[in-house]
Amino acid sequence: MSWRTVRRIAALAVEVAESVSLEGTLCREGRGQGARLAWVRRAGTRGRASDAAALLAALGPWRAMGVPDVGDVLERLFDAAASGLAGERAATLHDLADRGFYYQPYMPRKPRDPDAADQVLSALLWRGGLHVDRYHAMERPPVTEEIDPWTLVHALDGLYVLGPRAGDAEPRLWALHRMEGARWVRERHVRLPDGYHPQDLVGHGYGPFIAAPGGCALRVPAEEAPWVLESPLPGQEGEPEPLRGGAFRVRLAVAPHPGLHLWARAMGVEVEEER
């Protein structure tokens, strides 16, 4: 994370903390790169074990997605929430940190760009654009992309940006683990469509992971098959059926829904049948 981003987030954190009623205050200490924010708890206040446990539950997914900056923030918030606790309750919290919460993503993704998440968060915060030097799509060599980020989607196998290419109207999903050279574009303002809500597109579950009972068949082109079928799809019925030209038909015990169609469009897959 760049120092400019650190300073911006720190200033915003202090501003928010001063505007709401909290059990303590954020105080600036030190100068330059040695500066830090310290949480000073008001006299007579105590940590809340439930708050600390909730923060621990959120920590695992962000760590698993390869976003240490968010994990670091959650750890500091956990320390603040757990301060003042002692005895058996404190011991239980420390045991939870080691064994109580376990997150295993459907398919762990290793990020190509360690700053991608920071740049996406900045773009979303300031409603700016996102420039990607190299986006590793499946069907071609890496290409430069200009994206208008609408929403950060935390899916079972990684982090995705939901939004269209700059200048387009149709949104699609962009995988953070396929980005290299991601940069927040301050000069481009992103306006969300009137009435837009991500639930309308992915509220039934990202891709084929969650949906109402039913079924469908997918046609996976030959050039996409190594990427799409590198592991069984959730809800997959049997083995992929080979077709002419190297394509495959895959049957899912999943009813088609907006999230599935969005995922299929992003992956170059065709939803062939519904049942």
C-alpha positions in Angstrom: 0.0 0.0 0.0 1.4 3.4 -1.0 2.2 6.0 1.7 -0.3 8.4 0.0 -3.0 5.8 0.4 -2.0 5.1 4.0 -2.2 8.9 4.9 -5.6 9.2 3.1 -7.1 6.2 5.0 -5.7 7.4 8.3 -7.1 10.9 7.8 -10.5 9.4 6.9 -10.4 7.0 9.9 -9.8 10.0 12.3 -12.5 12.0 10.7 -15.1 9.2 11.1 -14.0 8.4 14.6 -14.5 12.1 15.6 -18.0 12.2 14.1 -19.5 9.3 15.9 -19.9 8.2 19.5 -17.2 5.6 20.3 -15.8 4.0 23.4 -12.5 5.7 22.7 -10.6 8.0 20.4 -8.0 7.7 17.6 -4.9 9.8 18.4 -2.1 10.6 16.0 1.4 9.9 17.4 4.7 10.6 15.8 5.6 12.2 12.4 6.4 11.1 8.8 6.7 7.4 8.1 7.1 6.8 11.8 3.7 8.2 12.6 0.9 5.9 13.8 -2.7 6.0 15.0 -3.3 4.8 18.6 -6.7 3.8 20.0 -7.2 5.3 23.4 -10.1 3.7 25.3 -12.1 5.9 27.5 -12.1 5.3 31.2 -14.6 2.7 32.4 -15.1 1.1 29.0 -14.4 -2.6 28.3 -13.7 -4.7 25.3 -16.6 -6.7 23.7 -15.9 -10.3 23.1 -18.6 -10.5 20.5 -17.1 -7.7 18.5 -13.6 -9.4 18.7 -15.0 -12.7 17.5 -16.8 -11.1 14.6 -13.6 -9.5 13.5 -11.8 -12.8 13.7 -14.4 -14.4 11.5 -13.9 -11.7 8.9 -10.1 -12.0 9.0 -9.7 -15.4 7.4 -11.4 -14.7 4.1 -9.4 -11.5 3.5 -6.1 -13.3 4.3 -7.1 -16.2 2.0 -7.8 -13.8 -0.8 -4.3 -12.4 -0.6 -5.2 -9.0 0.8 -2.9 -8.5 3.8 -3.6 -4.8 4.1 -7.3 -5.5 5.0 -6.1 -8.3 7.2 -3.8 -6.0 9.1 -6.6 -3.5 9.7 -8.9 -6.2 11.0 -6.2 -7.5 13.3 -5.7 -4.0 14.8 -9.5 -3.6 15.3 -9.5 -7.1 17.0 -6.8 -6.0 19.4 -8.9 -2.9 20.3 -12.1 -4.9 20.7 -10.3 -7.5 22.9 -8.5 -5.0 25.1 -9.8 -5.0 28.6 -10.8 -8.6 28.5 -9.1 -11.0 30.9 -9.3 -14.5 32.3 -11.2 -17.3 30.6 -12.9 -15.0 28.1 -9.5 -13.6 26.9 -8.1 -17.1 26.7 -11.1 -18.3 24.6 -10.6 -15.4 22.2 -6.9 -16.3 21.7 -7.9 -19.9 21.1 -10.5 -18.7 18.5 -7.7 -16.9 16.7 -5.8 -20.1 16.3 -8.6 -22.7 15.9 -12.1 -21.2 16.1 -12.5 -19.8 12.5 -11.3 -21.6 9.4 -11.8 -20.3 5.9 -11.0 -22.5 2.9 -11.8 -20.8 -0.5 -13.3 -22.9 -3.2 -10.2 -22.4 -5.4 -7.5 -20.3 -3.8 -6.2 -17.6 -6.1 -2.7 -16.2 -6.1 -2.7 -12.5 -7.0 -0.4 -11.3 -9.7 -0.5 -7.7 -8.5 -0.2 -7.2 -4.7 -1.5 -3.6 -5.1 -4.6 -4.5 -7.1 -6.9 -4.7 -4.1 -5.7 -1.3 -2.7 -6.2 0.3 -6.1 -9.7 -1.1 -6.5 -10.7 0.0 -3.0 -9.4 3.5 -3.8 -11.3 3.6 -7.1 -14.5 2.5 -5.3 -14.0 5.0 -2.5 -13.5 7.9 -4.8 -15.8 6.7 -7.6 -12.9 6.7 -10.0 -11.9 4.5 -12.9 -9.5 1.5 -12.9 -6.7 1.1 -15.4 -5.1 -2.4 -15.8 -1.9 -2.6 -17.7 -2.2 -6.4 -18.3 -5.4 -8.3 -17.8 -4.8 -12.1 -18.3 -8.0 -13.2 -20.1 -8.3 -16.8 -21.1 -8.7 -16.6 -24.9 -5.9 -14.2 -25.7 -2.6 -12.7 -24.6 -2.7 -10.1 -21.7 -4.4 -6.9 -22.8 -4.8 -3.4 -21.3 -8.3 -2.7 -19.9 -10.1 0.4 -18.7 -12.8 -0.5 -16.2 -15.5 1.4 -14.5 -15.8 -0.4 -11.1 -19.3 -0.6 -9.6 -18.9 -3.2 -6.8 -16.2 -5.4 -5.2 -17.6 -9.0 -5.1 -16.2 -11.3 -2.5 -16.8 -14.8 -4.1 -15.8 -18.2 -2.9 -12.8 -18.4 -5.2 -11.5 -14.8 -5.1 -12.2 -11.1 -5.4 -14.0 -9.7 -8.5 -14.8 -6.2 -9.7 -18.4 -5.9 -11.1 -18.6 -3.2 -13.8 -18.3 -2.5 -17.5 -15.4 -1.5 -19.7 -15.1 2.3 -19.7 -17.7 3.6 -22.2 -19.8 0.4 -22.2 -23.1 -0.2 -20.5 -23.1 -4.0 -20.0 -21.3 -5.0 -16.7 -19.1 -8.0 -16.4 -16.9 -9.6 -13.7 -13.2 -8.9 -13.6 -11.0 -11.1 -11.5 -8.4 -9.3 -9.3 -6.1 -12.3 -9.6 -5.9 -11.8 -13.3 -4.8 -8.1 -13.0 -1.3 -6.7 -13.3 -0.4 -3.0 -13.1 -3.8 -2.0 -11.6 -4.1 1.8 -11.1 -6.9 4.0 -9.8 -7.7 6.7 -12.4 -8.5 9.8 -10.5 -9.4 11.8 -13.7 -12.3 9.5 -14.7 -15.5 9.8 -12.6 -17.7 6.6 -12.5 -21.4 7.1 -12.3 -23.5 4.2 -11.2 -26.7 3.6 -13.2 -29.9 4.8 -11.5 -31.5 2.0 -9.5 -28.5 -0.2 -9.7 -27.9 -2.8 -7.0 -25.4 -5.7 -7.2 -28.1 -8.0 -5.8 -30.0 -7.8 -9.1 -27.0 -9.3 -10.9 -25.3 -11.6 -8.4 -27.8 -11.8 -5.5 -28.7 -15.4 -6.3 -25.1 -16.4 -5.9 -22.0 -15.7 -7.9 -21.7 -17.8 -11.0 -23.0 -21.3 -10.6 -22.2 -21.6 -6.9 -25.7 -21.0 -5.5 -29.1 -21.0 -7.1 -32.7 -22.3 -6.9 -33.2 -26.0 -7.6 -33.2 -27.0 -11.3 -30.7 -27.7 -13.9 -29.0 -26.5 -17.1 -26.2 -27.4 -19.5 -23.2 -25.3 -20.4 -21.3 -25.4 -23.7 -17.6 -24.7 -23.0 -15.6 -23.8 -26.2 -12.3 -25.7 -26.7 -10.2 -22.6 -26.1 -11.9 -21.9 -22.8 -12.0 -25.5 -21.5 -8.5 -25.6 -19.9 -9.5 -22.6 -17.7 -13.2 -23.3 -17.0 -12.8 -27.0 -16.4 -9.5 -27.0 -14.5 -11.5 -28.3 -11.6 -15.2 -29.5 -11.3 -17.8 -26.8 -11.2 -20.0 -26.5 -8.2 -23.2 -28.5 -8.9 -21.6 -30.4 -11.7 -23.3 -33.6 -12.7 -20.9 -36.3 -14.0 -18.0 -35.7 -16.2 -17.8 -33.1 -19.0 -19.2 -34.5 -22.3 -16.7 -34.1 -25.2 -18.1 -32.4 -28.4 -16.8 -31.9 -31.9 -13.8 -29.5 -32.2 -12.7 -30.0 -28.6 -15.6 -28.3 -26.9 -17.4 -29.8 -23.9 -21.0 -29.9 -22.5 -21.3 -29.7 -18.8 -24.5 -30.4 -16.9 -25.2 -28.6 -13.6 -27.8 -29.2 -11.0 -28.3 -25.4 -10.9 -31.2 -23.4 -12.3 -30.1 -20.5 -14.6 -30.2 -17.1 -12.9 -28.7 -13.7 -13.5 -25.4 -14.5 -11.7 -24.9 -17.7 -13.7 -25.5 -15.8 -17.0 -23.1 -13.1 -15.9 -20.4 -15.7 -15.0 -20.9 -17.5 -18.3 -20.6 -14.3 -20.3 -17.4 -13.4 -18.6 -15.9 -16.9 -19.1 -16.9 -17.3 -22.7 -19.4 -20.1 -21.9 -22.9 -20.6 -23.4 -25.9 -21.6 -21.3 -27.5 -24.1 -23.7 -30.4 -25.7 -22.0 -32.7 -25.2 -19.0 -34.7 -27.7 -17.1 
